[in-house]
Amino acid sequence: MPTTTIEGHHIQVDAEGFMTDPMEWSEDLAKALAAQIGIELTDEHWKAIKFVRQDFADQGETATLRRMSVVGEIPTKQLFALFPQKPAKKLAYVAGLPKPRGCV
């Protein structure tokens, strides 16, 4: 499995760059991952990140955009504003989770 180093953090990633071991994630690493895709994290970003990480721990898979909106109670428009273009993928990337299986 490939590994990469981001700001001194050695992490295991898949071919698309998504982390494969959520236990390697940290808030400092999230900031570095977000910066790589041009996002500066705000309290609203952290709310979404905390939801998807907890949901992953509970469900065993990364939440889809629909689940983030319905269960996480984060409006889809807000997700697109926070994580432009591909919010589910970008949120999973920053949260140190596998790429979501479905887009909705």
N, C-alpha and C positions, 0 to 999 in steps of 0.2 A: 504494500500500500504506500502511495506517495506521501511524503512529508514536505512541509514548507516551514519557513521561519518568518514570522510577522512580528516586528518590533521585539525581537528577542524571545518570542514564544515559539517553540517547536510544536507543530500540530500535524496530525494525520488528516489528510484530505482525500476526496475522491477525484476522479478525472476532471470534474467541473469546478473543483476548488472548495466544495462544501465539506465542512468538518465531519469526520466519521466517528469521533468519540466526543459526545457532548460534555463529558467530564473534564476535558482539556480546556473548556471555555472559562473565561473570566470576564468581569466587567471591563477591565483594562483592554483585554483582547477585543471585546465588542467595539470599543471606541476606535481601535486601530482598523478593524474590519470595516466599520462604517466609513471611516475616513478614506479607505481605499475605493469606495464606491461613491464618494462625494457627499456623504451625509454626516452632519453634526448632530449628535444625539441630544434630544430634549426630554423633558419629563414625559411627554406623550409617546415618544419612541420607547422609553423604558417601560411604560405601561404595556405596550404591545409585546416587547421582548419578554417581559416577565410572564405575560399570559401564555405565549407560545412555548416557553420553556416548561412552565408548569403543566400545560396541556400535553406536551410531549412526555413528560414524566408519568402522567396519568394514563394516556392513551397508547403510548408506545410508537407513535408516528407523528410526523410534523403536520400541524393543522393546515387545512386548505384555506383559501381566502374566504369562502363561505363560512367555515367554522370560526374563523377569527372574527368575522362580522356578527354572526348569530350568537355563538356561545361566549366569545370574548367581549361582545357588545362594543366593538370598535367599528363605526360606520365605514363601509367600503370606500367612500369618498375620502375619508380621513386617512385610510391606509394608503391610498394612491398619493395623497399629499405628503405623507411621511416617507414613503418608500416608492418614489415615482416609477412608472412604467410596469414593473413586475413586482408588486408589493409582497406577495407570498414568498417568492424566491429570495428577494433581497432581505426580507425580515428573517427568514430561516438562516441565510448566510451570516447575518450579523449576530443572530442568537446562537450560533454554533450548532445548528441542527441540520440533519439531512435535508436535501431538496424535497419539497412536498411532492407526493405522488401524483396528485391531480391539481389542475389549475383552479378548479372551483370546488 
